C-alpha cells in the first residue's frame, strides 16, 4: 500500500474518532416519531437515555460524516471480509453492530 493510502487511512480513522468523541454516545435506537421526524434515543450502559435531537450540535458532523455516500465502501469492505481466508475482527464488529440495530426498523 502506498504511503499516501496509509496516511489517508490514518487520517480517516482520526477524523472518525474525533467526530465520535463529540457526538451523543450510547447505542442509538429509533423510538417512533417525535413530531414529524424520527425519534432517535441514545441508550447508555448505565440504563439512562438521551434524545439525540437534544444534542444536535454534537451530532450533526457525525450524521454528515456517515451519510449514505459511505455505504458503497462499507458494503465492499464487509463483502470482501466475508470472502477473505482470515476474518477481519473489525469488519465483524461493524457487521454485528449494524445487525444489532435491525430491531429498530418496522
C-alpha positions in Angstrom: 0.0 0.0 0.0 1.3 3.4 -0.9 2.3 5.9 1.8 -0.5 8.3 0.8 -3.1 5.5 1.1 -1.8 4.6 4.6 -1.9 8.3 5.5 -5.5 8.6 4.2 -6.5 5.6 6.4 -4.9 7.1 9.5 -6.5 10.5 8.8 -9.9 9.0 8.3 -9.6 6.9 11.5 -8.5 10.0 13.4 -11.4 12.1 12.0 -13.9 9.4 12.9 -12.6 9.2 16.4 -12.7 13.0 16.8 -16.3 13.3 15.4 -17.5 10.3 17.6 -16.0 11.9 20.7 -18.2 15.0 20.3 -21.5 13.3 19.4 -24.1 11.7 21.7 -22.8 8.4 22.8 -24.5 5.1 23.6 -26.5 2.8 21.3 -28.9 4.8 19.2 -32.3 3.3 18.6 -35.4 4.5 16.8 -38.3 5.2 19.2 -41.1 6.2 16.8 -41.9 9.7 15.7 -41.1 12.9 17.5 -43.5 15.4 15.9 -42.9 14.8 12.2 -39.3 13.3 12.4 -37.9 10.0 13.7 -37.2 9.9 17.4 -33.7 8.7 18.0 -32.8 7.7 21.5 -29.3 7.0 22.8 -29.2 4.2 25.4 -26.3 4.2 27.7 -24.7 1.2 29.6 -25.9 2.6 32.9 -29.5 2.3 31.7 -30.0 6.1 31.1 -31.2 7.5 27.8 -31.0 10.8 25.9 -32.8 12.0 22.9 -30.2 12.5 20.2 -32.2 15.5 18.8 -31.5 17.3 22.2 -27.8 17.2 21.3 -28.0 18.1 17.6 -25.0 20.4 17.7 -22.8 17.5 18.6 -24.4 15.0 16.2 -24.6 17.0 13.0 -21.0 16.3 12.0 -21.4 12.6 12.9 -24.5 12.3 10.7 -22.9 14.1 7.8 -19.7 12.0 8.1 -21.7 8.8 8.0 -24.0 9.7 5.2 -25.3 7.2 2.7 -22.3 8.1 0.5 -20.2 5.9 2.8 -22.4 2.8 2.2 -20.7 1.5 -1.0 -17.3 1.5 0.5 -18.6 -0.2 3.7 -20.5 -2.8 1.6 -17.4 -3.6 -0.4 -15.3 -3.9 2.8 -17.8 -6.2 4.5 -18.3 -8.4 1.5 -14.5 -8.7 1.0 -14.2 -9.6 4.6 -16.8 -12.4 4.2 -14.8 -13.8 1.3 -11.4 -13.5 2.9 -9.5 -16.5 4.2 -8.9 -14.8 7.5 -11.8 -12.9 9.1 -11.2 -9.3 9.9 -12.3 -8.7 13.5 -13.0 -5.1 12.8 -15.3 -6.0 9.9 -17.2 -8.5 12.1 -17.6 -5.8 14.9 -19.1 -3.4 12.4 -21.4 -6.1 10.9 -22.6 -7.1 14.4 -23.4 -3.5 15.3 -25.2 -2.9 12.1 -27.3 -6.1 12.6 -27.9 -5.2 16.3 -29.7 -2.1 15.1 -32.0 -4.0 12.8 -34.7 -4.4 15.5 -35.2 -0.7 15.3 -36.9 -0.9 11.9 -40.5 -1.6 11.1 
